[in-house]
Amino acid sequence: MQEISQFLLSLLNGLSGWEACAVVLAIAYLLLAAKESIYCWYCALVSTAIFTFLFWDVSLLMESALNVYYMIMAVYGWHQWRYGGKEHSGIPIRALDSKQHLLIIGAVIIISLISGLLLSQYTNAAWPYVDSFTTWGSVITTVMVAKKVLENWLYWLVIDSVSIPLYIDRGLYLTAILFMVYIVIVVVGYLSWRQRYNSQQSLANA
């Protein structure tokens, strides 16, 4: 009981207005993305801009760089959802095959090992290998979101689960809680997109 009380106390002391704002916008992004709402990208742009500075401040260098990338991808994702596809009317949900997933997973693991080694030797980055894995995994998965790849949600499930202990260790307690909430929303998002994907396939085969 005492340990729980100390955790809650440290949580309250560690909160910041900027982190709270970023968390609210990040949740809004994911909920809107699950509904395929293009407005998710507006929330993503502002949220990631805030997280860029927060992560840099606690020496999560790869996470900070990742959020710069997220800002760029927010613009790209908005453009794809709004003007991509046939006749510039947006893009449908699509799925990848097993071979494509194996190539993606293998590439993420190899790049993460190389990046983690370099960070551990030449920087003061915390948790360099874990930081690298979540970063490079997120880089690839964000492209999958922008392209409306169904399985992006399953990738996020793994990435978000790995990220939680990383953020707790660096004192970003609200962000850790955010990622716990993410896990729930990710499952809902996957089920929602899968239902819509199946509906698309049924219409295409009719």
N, C-alpha and C positions, 0 to 999 in steps of 0.2 A: 504494500500500500504506500509506503514511504517512497519507494522508487517511482511509482506512478505519479505521486504528488510532485516529486522533484522534476520529472519529465515535463509535466504540465506547466510548472513554474518556469522552467527554461524555455518552453515553447512560447509563453506569453512575453518573456523578456526578449526573445529573439525576433519577434514579429516587427515588421516595418510596414509603413503605409504603401510604399512602392511595391513590396513583395505581395501584399494583399491585393493591390490593384492588378498586378500581373496574373495572380492566381484566378481572380474572378473572370478576367478576360480569357484566360486559357481554358477555363471550364466552358465558358460561352462558345469559344471556338470549337471545342470537341462536340458539344451538344448540337451546334448548328451543322457541323460536318456530318454527323450521324444522320441528319435530316436532308443532306445534300443541299444545304442552303449556301449560296455564294457569299452571304454575309459573314460566314465563318472566317474568311480571309482578312476582313477588316480587323476583327478581334485578334487574329494571329499576328498581324503586323505590329500593333501597339504592344501586345503582351511580350512578344519576343524582343522588342526594343528595350523594354524594361529589364527583362532577364539577362540581356547582354551585359549590362552594367553590374547587375547583382552577382553573376557568376564570376566576372572578372575580379570583383572586390574580395571574393573568398578563394581566389587562386584556382578555380576550375577553368583553366585556360581553354581547353577544348570545348567545354560546354558554352563558354562565352562566344567563341568563334562560331560554334554551331548556330547560335541564335542570330548572328549576323546573316548567316546563310538562310535561316528561317525567314528573316525579313524579306530577302530577295525572292524566296520561294512563295511567300504570301502573294506577291505581285504576280509571279508566274502562274500560281495556282488559280488566282482569280481570273486571269486571262484565259487559261485553259477551260475552266468551267463555264466561262461566259462566251468565248469565241472559238474554242477548239471544236474538233469534230466536223462532220459533214455540214456543209452550208453554214459554217460558223455558228451553229446553234447549241454548242456545248457538247460534252462527251458523255457516253454511257459508261456504266460500270462494266469492267471486264475482269477476267481471271487469268492467271498465269499457269503454265503447266509445271510438272515436277522438275523437269530439267532446268527450267529458268530459275526456280526457287533454289535448287542446289548450287547453281552458279552464283546467285546473289549471296547466299549464306557463306559459301566458301570465300568469296571476295571480301566480305565484311570481316571474317575471322583473320584472314591473312593481313589485310590492311591494318586492323586493330593491333595485331601483334607487333608489326613494324612501327606503328605510331606510338604504341605504349613503350617500346624499347627506347625510342628517340626521346620521348618526354621524360622518361626516368633518368636518362643520362644527361640531358642538356637543359632541363627546366626544373622548377620547383613544384610542378603540377601534383596535385593530390590524386591518389588512386589512378595512376597513369593508364594502366591496362583496361580497367573498368570504364574510366572516363573515355578512352579511345573507342571501346566497343559500343557504348551508348551513343557516342557522337557519330561514328561512321554508320552504325545501324540506322540512326535517325536520318542521316543524309540520304541514304537510299530509300528509306520508307517514306520520307516526305515527297520524293519524286513519285512514288507509288500513289500517294494521296492525290497529288496534282493530276495524275493520269487516271484516277478513279479505279485503281486496282483493288479488287475485293479483299485480297489477303493482307492488305496494309494493316488492318486491325489486329491480325494475329502477330505480326511483327511488333506492333506497338505493345502488345500484351507482354512480350518478352522484355523489350527495352525498358518499359515503365517499371516492371518488377525488379529488374537489376538496378535501376536508378534510385530506388527508395533508400537503401542503406547508404548510398553515396551521399545523398543530400542530408540525411540524419547526421552522418559523420562530420559534415561541414557546417552544421548548425542551421541549415535551411529547413526548419521543421515544417513550416507552412507549405513549402514546396513539396516536401515528402508526403504530407497529407494530400496535397493536390494529386500526386501521382497514385496514391491509393484510390482516390476517387476516379482517376483516369481509368484504372483497371476495370472498374464497374462499367463506366461509360463505353470503354472499348468493346466489351462483350456485347453490350446493347447495340453499338454501332455496327459490329460485324453481323449480328443477326438481322438487323434492319437492312443493311446493304445486300446480304445474301438473299433475302426475300425479294428485294427489288431486282436483283440480278436474275433470279429464277423467273420472275415475271417477264423480264426483257427477253430471256431465252425462249419462253413459251410463246411470246408474241412473234419472235423472229422465226420460229419453227411452224407457226400456224399456217 
